[in-house]
Amino acid sequence: MRSFVLVLLSVAFSLPVLAGEGAREISQVCAVDTGCFPGDSAGFPVTITAAGSYVLTGDLQVPDENTSGIFVQTPNATVDLGGFEIRGVTTCSGTPLVCSPSSGNGTGLVIGEGGRVLNGTVIGMGLAGVFAGPRGVVENVHATQNRFWGIRSSTSSAVVRSIADLNGGDGIEAESGSTITGNNASGNVLAGISVGAGSTVAGNTVHSNGSDGIQTNQGCSVTGNTAYLNARNGIFAFDGSLVRGNTTYQNGQDGIFATQGVTIVNNTSYDNGDSTTPELDDGIDCFEGCDVRGNTVRDNSGYGLNVGASAYRENVVTNNATGGIFGFSSINRGNNYCAGTGVTLADCP
């Protein structure tokens, strides 16, 4: 009988430790001392080699800036941080923000293709808070004080309801075809949110970042965001993008800057520009070929609208310091309203 009990105990201790709903548990103790499940050896990073669900049962502390926390080597794994932290040794503070140590390659959590990371904080990593593979999902994660990226994701990924603040590079950076919704990105050294071609950026708040609030590539959709107090443009929209229903204010340069063929509709842009470079301080600035309609622009340091070789209509443009509308080679399609400083080169009505 005694030998039978010992065999049962031996089998029990050799199996993965399971949390609710069959999720395998990850803790500091198993990470450091034994490995947390088959395929994972003692020491960081915790290595996941089988698809399925995993959950933190406490904070993880990595020892230095070159060590990662969790590395998922398989597709379709879910890691629930359970409200806990993966914590590194890096700190980012001051104005301008400086991260120390100033180098490192540790990442809090790397997830594979189709993987998910949920519900917790990644702080102080030597390179990035979270790396998500293609079709990855990052949801309800706070990435803060990481030396470069807060959250970085590959193609066709999603970053949802997360916070990325006080990171030494971009707050959130995603490759083409990604969806970035309902996040807050603030106080990062570079852009708050930066996305690749064909991505959707919707319902985010971005502020106090050291570059643009939102940066896009070709053919993106940027809708319903709020961008303020960013050092450069509130929104930088690249060729063929849609910029609709956003609010931009008190950014250091333009509220909205667009390159070519951008549709800019129903946005509100005010109090942008620091007045030292009025040629860069417009409410809405399009290089050429834009469709600019139904926007409200006021109290900017440059022009309300600065639209080259574009069409504009039904905008409300008031009290901009340099002028209402500068429309070199543009087409006024009518029903605009202007007040305050006069219109240059383009009629307002």
C-alpha positions as a Markdown table, in Angstrom:
| # | Residue | x | y | z |
|---|---|---|---|---|
| 1 | Met | 0.0 | 0.0 | 0.0 |
| 2 | Arg | 2.8 | 2.4 | 0.9 |
| 3 | Ser | 4.5 | 1.9 | -2.4 |
| 4 | Phe | 1.2 | 2.5 | -4.3 |
| 5 | Val | 0.8 | 5.8 | -2.5 |
| 6 | Leu | 4.3 | 6.8 | -3.4 |
| 7 | Val | 3.7 | 6.1 | -7.0 |
| 8 | Leu | 0.6 | 8.2 | -7.0 |
| 9 | Leu | 2.5 | 11.1 | -5.4 |
| 10 | Ser | 5.3 | 10.8 | -7.9 |
| 11 | Val | 2.8 | 10.9 | -10.8 |
| 12 | Ala | 1.0 | 13.9 | -9.3 |
| 13 | Phe | 4.2 | 15.9 | -8.9 |
| 14 | Ser | 5.3 | 15.2 | -12.5 |
| 15 | Leu | 2.1 | 16.6 | -14.0 |
| 16 | Pro | 1.5 | 20.2 | -14.9 |
| 17 | Val | 0.0 | 22.3 | -12.1 |
| 18 | Leu | -3.5 | 23.3 | -13.2 |
| 19 | Ala | -5.6 | 26.4 | -12.3 |
| 20 | Gly | -9.2 | 26.9 | -13.0 |
| 21 | Glu | -10.5 | 25.9 | -16.4 |
| 22 | Gly | -7.5 | 23.7 | -16.9 |
| 23 | Ala | -5.0 | 26.6 | -17.2 |
| 24 | Arg | -1.4 | 25.7 | -16.2 |
| 25 | Glu | 0.0 | 27.9 | -13.4 |
| 26 | Ile | 3.2 | 30.0 | -13.6 |
| 27 | Ser | 4.8 | 31.4 | -10.4 |
| 28 | Gln | 8.1 | 32.9 | -9.4 |
| 29 | Val | 9.0 | 29.7 | -7.5 |
| 30 | Cys | 8.5 | 27.2 | -10.3 |
| 31 | Ala | 10.1 | 29.7 | -12.8 |
| 32 | Val | 13.3 | 29.9 | -10.8 |
| 33 | Asp | 13.5 | 26.5 | -9.0 |
| 34 | Thr | 12.0 | 23.7 | -11.0 |
| 35 | Gly | 10.4 | 24.8 | -14.3 |
| 36 | Cys | 6.7 | 25.3 | -14.4 |
| 37 | Phe | 5.6 | 22.4 | -16.6 |
| 38 | Pro | 7.1 | 19.8 | -19.0 |
| 39 | Gly | 9.3 | 21.5 | -21.6 |
| 40 | Asp | 10.2 | 24.3 | -19.2 |
| 41 | Ser | 13.5 | 24.2 | -17.3 |
| 42 | Ala | 14.4 | 26.1 | -14.2 |
| 43 | Gly | 15.3 | 29.8 | -14.7 |
| 44 | Phe | 13.9 | 32.5 | -16.9 |
| 45 | Pro | 12.4 | 32.8 | -19.4 |
| 46 | Val | 9.5 | 30.5 | -18.6 |
| 47 | Thr | 9.2 | 28.6 | -21.8 |
| 48 | Ile | 5.8 | 27.4 | -23.2 |
| 49 | Thr | 5.9 | 24.7 | -25.9 |
| 50 | Ala | 2.3 | 23.5 | -25.9 |
| 51 | Ala | -0.8 | 25.3 | -27.0 |
| 52 | Gly | -3.4 | 25.9 | -24.3 |
| 53 | Ser | -4.1 | 28.3 | -21.4 |
| 54 | Tyr | -1.6 | 29.5 | -18.8 |
| 55 | Val | -2.1 | 31.8 | -15.8 |
| 56 | Leu | 0.2 | 33.7 | -13.4 |
| 57 | Thr | -0.5 | 33.1 | -9.7 |
| 58 | Gly | 1.9 | 35.9 | -8.5 |
| 59 | Asp | 4.3 | 38.5 | -9.7 |
| 60 | Leu | 7.4 | 37.5 | -11.8 |
| 61 | Gln | 10.7 | 39.3 | -11.2 |
| 62 | Val | 13.4 | 38.9 | -13.8 |
| 63 | Pro | 17.0 | 39.4 | -12.6 |
| 64 | Asp | 18.4 | 41.8 | -15.3 |
| 65 | Glu | 17.7 | 43.9 | -18.4 |
| 66 | Asn | 18.8 | 41.1 | -20.8 |
| 67 | Thr | 16.4 | 38.4 | -19.4 |
| 68 | Ser | 12.9 | 37.8 | -20.7 |
| 69 | Gly | 9.9 | 36.7 | -18.5 |
| 70 | Ile | 7.8 | 34.3 | -20.6 |
| 71 | Phe | 8.6 | 33.0 | -24.1 |
| 72 | Val | 5.8 | 31.2 | -26.0 |
| 73 | Gln | 7.3 | 29.0 | -28.7 |
| 74 | Thr | 4.0 | 27.6 | -29.9 |
| 75 | Pro | 1.0 | 29.1 | -31.7 |
| 76 | Asn | -2.4 | 29.6 | -30.1 |
| 77 | Ala | -1.5 | 29.8 | -26.5 |
| 78 | Thr | -3.2 | 32.2 | -24.0 |
| 79 | Val | -1.4 | 33.7 | -21.1 |
| 80 | Asp | -3.5 | 35.4 | -18.5 |
| 81 | Leu | -1.4 | 37.5 | -16.2 |
| 82 | Gly | -4.2 | 37.3 | -13.6 |
| 83 | Gly | -3.8 | 40.9 | -12.5 |
| 84 | Phe | -0.1 | 40.3 | -11.6 |
| 85 | Glu | 3.1 | 41.9 | -12.9 |
| 86 | Ile | 6.1 | 40.8 | -14.9 |
| 87 | Arg | 8.8 | 43.1 | -13.6 |
| 88 | Gly | 12.2 | 43.9 | -14.9 |
| 89 | Val | 15.0 | 46.2 | -13.5 |
| 90 | Thr | 14.6 | 49.2 | -15.9 |
| 91 | Thr | 13.2 | 52.5 | -14.8 |
| 92 | Cys | 12.1 | 55.4 | -17.0 |
| 93 | Ser | 11.6 | 58.8 | -15.5 |
| 94 | Gly | 12.3 | 62.5 | -15.8 |
| 95 | Thr | 11.6 | 65.2 | -18.4 |
| 96 | Pro | 12.6 | 64.4 | -21.0 |
| 97 | Leu | 12.0 | 60.7 | -20.2 |
| 98 | Val | 15.2 | 58.7 | -19.8 |
| 99 | Cys | 15.4 | 54.9 | -19.2 |
| 100 | Ser | 18.1 | 53.2 | -17.2 |
| 101 | Pro | 19.9 | 50.9 | -17.9 |
| 102 | Ser | 20.1 | 52.4 | -21.5 |
| 103 | Ser | 20.4 | 49.0 | -23.2 |
| 104 | Gly | 19.0 | 45.5 | -22.9 |
| 105 | Asn | 17.1 | 42.9 | -24.9 |
| 106 | Gly | 14.8 | 41.4 | -22.3 |
| 107 | Thr | 11.0 | 41.3 | -23.1 |
| 108 | Gly | 8.3 | 40.7 | -20.6 |
| 109 | Leu | 6.3 | 38.3 | -22.7 |
| 110 | Val | 6.7 | 37.0 | -26.2 |
| 111 | Ile | 3.7 | 35.2 | -27.7 |
| 112 | Gly | 3.5 | 33.2 | -30.9 |
| 113 | Glu | 1.1 | 33.3 | -33.8 |
| 114 | Gly | -2.5 | 33.5 | -32.8 |
| 115 | Gly | -1.6 | 33.8 | -29.1 |
| 116 | Arg | -3.2 | 36.0 | -26.5 |
| 117 | Val | -1.9 | 37.9 | -23.4 |
| 118 | Leu | -4.4 | 39.3 | -21.0 |
| 119 | Asn | -5.0 | 41.1 | -17.7 |
| 120 | Gly | -1.8 | 42.4 | -16.1 |
| 121 | Thr | 1.2 | 44.6 | -16.0 |
| 122 | Val | 4.6 | 44.4 | -17.7 |
| 123 | Ile | 7.1 | 46.9 | -16.3 |
| 124 | Gly | 10.7 | 47.7 | -16.5 |
| 125 | Met | 11.9 | 45.4 | -19.2 |
| 126 | Gly | 15.2 | 45.9 | -21.1 |
| 127 | Leu | 13.7 | 46.0 | -24.5 |
| 128 | Ala | 9.9 | 45.6 | -24.7 |
| 129 | Gly | 6.9 | 44.9 | -22.5 |
| 130 | Val | 5.1 | 42.6 | -24.9 |
| 131 | Phe | 5.9 | 41.1 | -28.3 |
| 132 | Ala | 2.8 | 39.6 | -30.1 |
| 133 | Gly | 3.1 | 37.4 | -33.2 |
| 134 | Pro | 0.9 | 37.4 | -36.2 |
| 135 | Arg | -2.8 | 37.4 | -35.3 |
| 136 | Gly | -1.9 | 37.9 | -31.7 |
| 137 | Val | -4.1 | 39.7 | -29.2 |
| 138 | Val | -3.0 | 41.9 | -26.3 |
| 139 | Glu | -5.9 | 42.8 | -24.1 |
| 140 | Asn | -6.2 | 44.7 | -20.8 |
| 141 | Val | -2.4 | 44.9 | -20.4 |
| 142 | His | -0.5 | 47.8 | -18.8 |
| 143 | Ala | 3.0 | 48.2 | -20.4 |
| 144 | Thr | 5.1 | 50.8 | -18.6 |
| 145 | Gln | 8.7 | 51.9 | -18.2 |
| 146 | Asn | 10.1 | 49.5 | -20.7 |
| 147 | Arg | 13.3 | 50.7 | -22.4 |
| 148 | Phe | 11.8 | 50.8 | -25.9 |
| 149 | Trp | 8.4 | 49.4 | -26.9 |
| 150 | Gly | 5.6 | 49.1 | -24.5 |
| 151 | Ile | 3.6 | 46.8 | -26.8 |
| 152 | Arg | 4.8 | 45.6 | -30.2 |
| 153 | Ser | 2.7 | 43.3 | -32.4 |
| 154 | Ser | 3.1 | 41.6 | -35.8 |
| 155 | Thr | 0.7 | 41.5 | -38.7 |
| 156 | Ser | -3.1 | 41.3 | -38.4 |
| 157 | Ser | -2.9 | 41.6 | -34.6 |
| 158 | Ala | -5.1 | 43.4 | -32.1 |
| 159 | Val | -4.3 | 45.5 | -29.1 |
| 160 | Val | -7.4 | 46.2 | -27.1 |
| 161 | Arg | -8.2 | 48.2 | -23.9 |
| 162 | Ser | -4.5 | 48.4 | -22.8 |
| 163 | Ile | -2.3 | 51.1 | -21.4 |
| 164 | Ala | 1.2 | 51.9 | -22.7 |
| 165 | Asp | 2.9 | 54.8 | -20.9 |
| 166 | Leu | 6.4 | 56.0 | -20.0 |
| 167 | Asn | 8.2 | 53.7 | -22.4 |
| 168 | Gly | 11.5 | 54.7 | -24.1 |
| 169 | Gly | 10.2 | 54.3 | -27.7 |
| 170 | Asp | 6.7 | 53.9 | -29.1 |
| 171 | Gly | 3.9 | 53.1 | -26.7 |
| 172 | Ile | 2.1 | 50.7 | -29.1 |
| 173 | Glu | 3.6 | 49.7 | -32.5 |
| 174 | Ala | 1.7 | 47.2 | -34.8 |
| 175 | Glu | 2.5 | 45.9 | -38.2 |
| 176 | Ser | 0.1 | 45.9 | -41.2 |
| 177 | Gly | -3.6 | 44.9 | -41.0 |
| 178 | Ser | -3.8 | 45.3 | -37.2 |
| 179 | Thr | -6.6 | 46.7 | -35.0 |
| 180 | Ile | -5.8 | 49.1 | -32.2 |
| 181 | Thr | -8.9 | 50.0 | -30.2 |
| 182 | Gly | -9.8 | 51.5 | -26.8 |
| 183 | Asn | -6.2 | 52.0 | -25.6 |
| 184 | Asn | -4.4 | 54.8 | -23.7 |
| 185 | Ala | -0.9 | 55.7 | -24.8 |
| 186 | Ser | 0.9 | 58.5 | -23.0 |
| 187 | Gly | 4.2 | 59.9 | -22.0 |
| 188 | Asn | 6.2 | 57.7 | -24.4 |
| 189 | Val | 9.5 | 59.0 | -25.9 |
| 190 | Leu | 8.3 | 58.4 | -29.5 |
| 191 | Ala | 4.8 | 57.9 | -30.9 |
| 192 | Gly | 1.8 | 57.0 | -28.7 |
| 193 | Ile | 0.5 | 54.6 | -31.4 |
| 194 | Ser | 2.3 | 53.6 | -34.7 |
| 195 | Val | 0.7 | 51.2 | -37.2 |
| 196 | Gly | 1.5 | 49.6 | -40.5 |
| 197 | Ala | -0.6 | 49.7 | -43.7 |
| 198 | Gly | -4.2 | 48.8 | -43.7 |
| 199 | Ser | -4.6 | 49.1 | -39.9 |
| 200 | Thr | -7.5 | 50.4 | -37.9 |
| 201 | Val | -7.0 | 52.8 | -35.0 |
| 202 | Ala | -10.2 | 53.6 | -33.2 |
| 203 | Gly | -11.4 | 55.0 | -29.9 |
| 204 | Asn | -7.9 | 55.5 | -28.4 |
| 205 | Thr | -6.6 | 58.3 | -26.2 |
| 206 | Val | -3.0 | 59.4 | -26.9 |
| 207 | His | -1.3 | 62.3 | -25.1 |
| 208 | Ser | 1.9 | 63.8 | -24.0 |
| 209 | Asn | 4.1 | 61.6 | -26.3 |
| 210 | Gly | 7.4 | 62.9 | -27.6 |
| 211 | Ser | 6.6 | 62.5 | -31.3 |
| 212 | Asp | 3.2 | 62.1 | -33.0 |
| 213 | Gly | 0.2 | 60.9 | -31.0 |
| 214 | Ile | -0.9 | 58.5 | -33.8 |
| 215 | Gln | 1.3 | 57.6 | -36.8 |
| 216 | Thr | -0.1 | 55.6 | -39.7 |
| 217 | Asn | 1.0 | 54.0 | -42.9 |
| 218 | Gln | -0.9 | 53.6 | -46.2 |
| 219 | Gly | -4.6 | 53.0 | -46.2 |
| 220 | Cys | -5.4 | 53.1 | -42.5 |
| 221 | Ser | -8.6 | 54.0 | -40.8 |
| 222 | Val | -8.3 | 56.4 | -37.9 |
| 223 | Thr | -11.6 | 57.1 | -36.2 |
| 224 | Gly | -12.9 | 58.4 | -32.9 |
| 225 | Asn | -9.6 | 59.0 | -31.2 |
| 226 | Thr | -8.5 | 61.8 | -28.9 |
| 227 | Ala | -4.9 | 63.2 | -29.3 |
| 228 | Tyr | -3.6 | 66.0 | -27.3 |
| 229 | Leu | -0.4 | 67.5 | -25.9 |
| 230 | Asn | 1.9 | 65.4 | -28.2 |
| 231 | Ala | 5.2 | 67.1 | -29.1 |
| 232 | Arg | 4.5 | 66.9 | -32.9 |
| 233 | Asn | 1.3 | 66.1 | -34.7 |
| 234 | Gly | -1.8 | 64.8 | -33.0 |
| 235 | Ile | -2.4 | 62.5 | -36.0 |
| 236 | Phe | 0.0 | 61.8 | -38.9 |
| 237 | Ala | -2.0 | 60.1 | -41.6 |
| 238 | Phe | -0.3 | 58.5 | -44.6 |
| 239 | Asp | -1.5 | 58.1 | -48.2 |
| 240 | Gly | -5.0 | 56.9 | -48.8 |
| 241 | Ser | -6.1 | 56.8 | -45.1 |
| 242 | Leu | -9.4 | 57.8 | -43.6 |
| 243 | Val | -9.3 | 60.2 | -40.6 |
| 244 | Arg | -12.8 | 60.7 | -39.2 |
| 245 | Gly | -14.4 | 61.9 | -36.0 |
| 246 | Asn | -11.2 | 62.5 | -34.1 |
| 247 | Thr | -10.5 | 65.3 | -31.6 |
| 248 | Thr | -7.0 | 66.8 | -31.6 |
| 249 | Tyr | -5.8 | 69.7 | -29.4 |
| 250 | Gln | -2.8 | 71.4 | -27.9 |
| 251 | Asn | -0.3 | 69.4 | -30.0 |
| 252 | Gly | 3.1 | 71.0 | -30.7 |
| 253 | Gln | 2.6 | 71.0 | -34.5 |
| 254 | Asp | -0.5 | 70.2 | -36.6 |
| 255 | Gly | -3.6 | 68.8 | -35.1 |
| 256 | Ile | -3.9 | 66.5 | -38.2 |
| 257 | Phe | -1.2 | 66.2 | -40.8 |
| 258 | Ala | -1.9 | 64.2 | -44.0 |
| 259 | Thr | 0.2 | 63.3 | -47.0 |
| 260 | Gln | -1.7 | 62.4 | -50.2 |
| 261 | Gly | -5.2 | 61.3 | -50.9 |
| 262 | Val | -6.4 | 61.2 | -47.3 |
| 263 | Thr | -10.1 | 61.6 | -46.5 |
| 264 | Ile | -10.4 | 64.0 | -43.5 |
| 265 | Val | -14.0 | 64.3 | -42.3 |
| 266 | Asn | -15.9 | 65.4 | -39.2 |
| 267 | Asn | -12.9 | 66.0 | -37.0 |
| 268 | Thr | -12.4 | 68.8 | -34.4 |
| 269 | Ser | -8.9 | 70.3 | -34.2 |
| 270 | Tyr | -8.1 | 73.3 | -31.9 |
| 271 | Asp | -5.3 | 75.1 | -30.0 |
| 272 | Asn | -2.5 | 73.3 | -31.9 |
| 273 | Gly | 0.9 | 74.7 | -32.5 |
| 274 | Asp | 3.5 | 76.3 | -30.2 |
| 275 | Ser | 3.6 | 79.5 | -32.4 |
| 276 | Thr | 7.4 | 79.2 | -32.9 |
| 277 | Thr | 6.9 | 77.5 | -36.3 |
| 278 | Pro | 3.5 | 78.7 | -37.5 |
| 279 | Glu | 4.0 | 77.0 | -40.9 |
| 280 | Leu | 3.8 | 73.7 | -39.0 |
| 281 | Asp | 1.0 | 74.6 | -36.6 |
| 282 | Asp | -2.2 | 74.2 | -38.5 |
| 283 | Gly | -5.5 | 72.7 | -37.4 |
| 284 | Ile | -5.5 | 70.4 | -40.5 |
| 285 | Asp | -2.6 | 70.2 | -43.0 |
| 286 | Cys | -2.8 | 68.1 | -46.2 |
| 287 | Phe | 0.1 | 67.9 | -48.6 |
| 288 | Glu | -2.2 | 67.2 | -51.7 |
| 289 | Gly | -5.2 | 65.4 | -53.0 |
| 290 | Cys | -7.2 | 65.2 | -49.8 |
| 291 | Asp | -11.0 | 65.4 | -49.3 |
| 292 | Val | -11.5 | 67.7 | -46.3 |
| 293 | Arg | -15.1 | 68.2 | -45.2 |
| 294 | Gly | -17.2 | 68.8 | -42.2 |
| 295 | Asn | -14.4 | 69.6 | -39.8 |
| 296 | Thr | -14.3 | 72.2 | -37.0 |
| 297 | Val | -10.9 | 74.0 | -36.7 |
| 298 | Arg | -10.2 | 76.9 | -34.4 |
| 299 | Asp | -7.6 | 78.8 | -32.4 |
| 300 | Asn | -4.6 | 77.1 | -34.0 |
| 301 | Ser | -1.2 | 79.0 | -34.3 |
| 302 | Gly | -1.0 | 78.6 | -38.1 |
| 303 | Tyr | -3.9 | 78.2 | -40.5 |
| 304 | Gly | -7.2 | 76.5 | -39.8 |
| 305 | Leu | -6.9 | 74.5 | -43.0 |
| 306 | Asn | -3.7 | 74.3 | -45.0 |
| 307 | Val | -4.7 | 72.1 | -48.0 |
| 308 | Gly | -2.7 | 71.8 | -51.1 |
| 309 | Ala | -4.4 | 70.7 | -54.4 |
| 310 | Ser | -7.3 | 69.3 | -52.4 |
| 311 | Ala | -11.1 | 69.7 | -52.2 |
| 312 | Tyr | -12.7 | 71.1 | -49.1 |
| 313 | Arg | -16.3 | 71.9 | -48.1 |
| 314 | Glu | -18.6 | 72.4 | -45.1 |
| 315 | Asn | -15.8 | 73.2 | -42.7 |
| 316 | Val | -16.1 | 75.6 | -39.7 |
| 317 | Val | -12.8 | 77.6 | -39.5 |
| 318 | Thr | -12.5 | 80.3 | -36.8 |
| 319 | Asn | -9.9 | 82.4 | -35.0 |
| 320 | Asn | -6.7 | 80.8 | -36.4 |
| 321 | Ala | -3.7 | 83.0 | -35.9 |
| 322 | Thr | -2.1 | 82.9 | -39.4 |
| 323 | Gly | -5.3 | 82.6 | -41.4 |
| 324 | Gly | -8.5 | 80.7 | -42.0 |
| 325 | Ile | -7.8 | 78.6 | -45.2 |
| 326 | Phe | -4.7 | 78.4 | -47.3 |
| 327 | Gly | -5.8 | 76.4 | -50.3 |
| 328 | Phe | -3.1 | 76.6 | -52.9 |
| 329 | Ser | -4.5 | 74.9 | -56.1 |
| 330 | Ser | -7.4 | 73.6 | -54.1 |
| 331 | Ile | -11.1 | 73.4 | -55.0 |
| 332 | Asn | -13.6 | 75.1 | -52.7 |
| 333 | Arg | -16.7 | 73.0 | -52.9 |
| 334 | Gly | -18.6 | 75.5 | -50.7 |
| 335 | Asn | -20.6 | 75.8 | -47.5 |
| 336 | Asn | -17.5 | 76.6 | -45.4 |
| 337 | Tyr | -17.8 | 79.1 | -42.6 |
| 338 | Cys | -14.9 | 81.3 | -41.6 |
| 339 | Ala | -14.4 | 83.9 | -38.9 |
| 340 | Gly | -11.5 | 85.7 | -37.3 |
| 341 | Thr | -8.2 | 86.2 | -39.3 |
| 342 | Gly | -8.8 | 86.4 | -43.0 |
| 343 | Val | -8.6 | 83.8 | -45.7 |
| 344 | Thr | -5.6 | 83.4 | -47.9 |
| 345 | Leu | -5.7 | 82.3 | -51.6 |
| 346 | Ala | -9.0 | 80.5 | -51.2 |
| 347 | Asp | -12.5 | 81.8 | -50.7 |
| 348 | Cys | -14.3 | 80.6 | -47.6 |
| 349 | Pro | -18.0 | 80.4 | -48.4 |
